[in-house]
Amino acid sequence: MIGNGIIKINGVVLPYPNNDLNFKRQQFVDSTRNALGKVVAQKINRRILKIDSLQWDFLTASVWRSIQVEIEKLEGDMEIWDNLSGAFVTLKVYWGDEEATPHKANMETGEILEYVNCKCNIIDMGY
């Protein structure tokens, strides 16, 4: 484990982010208008979750590497608390963009030791 956060992907617990979690939920709808101009809509699947802009102000290179290993897999199973159902759920997700700023390096070897402003997105695949 690399942290004590509330997001677990492929069994790896992510560190708790420094920013407030931003849960975006999108509902897909198949809709049209009937002859009277009224909307006729049908819900498609369930609302899709995007955890937008997860951010860690500071991470050691080894912790950031652990997260990057999961990001590199592209897809994963995320366990997270779902307030609507009042229970933990497992969602098939993929990783969006990631970014980080090198902060401290070993001046002799060039190895980066610490990162700041580490960010990424996690997007529900709808399964």
QUIMOMO-V345136 format. One record per helix or strand of 2 or more residues. SS is the DSSP state (H for helix, E for strand). FROM is the first residue (numbers start at 1). LEN is the number of residues. Records with the same first field share a line. If there is no record, write none. Layout:
SS->FROM-LEN + FROM-LEN
//
This chain:
E->8-2 + 12-2 + 22-12 + 39-22 + 75-8 + 87-19 + 112-13
H->61-12
//
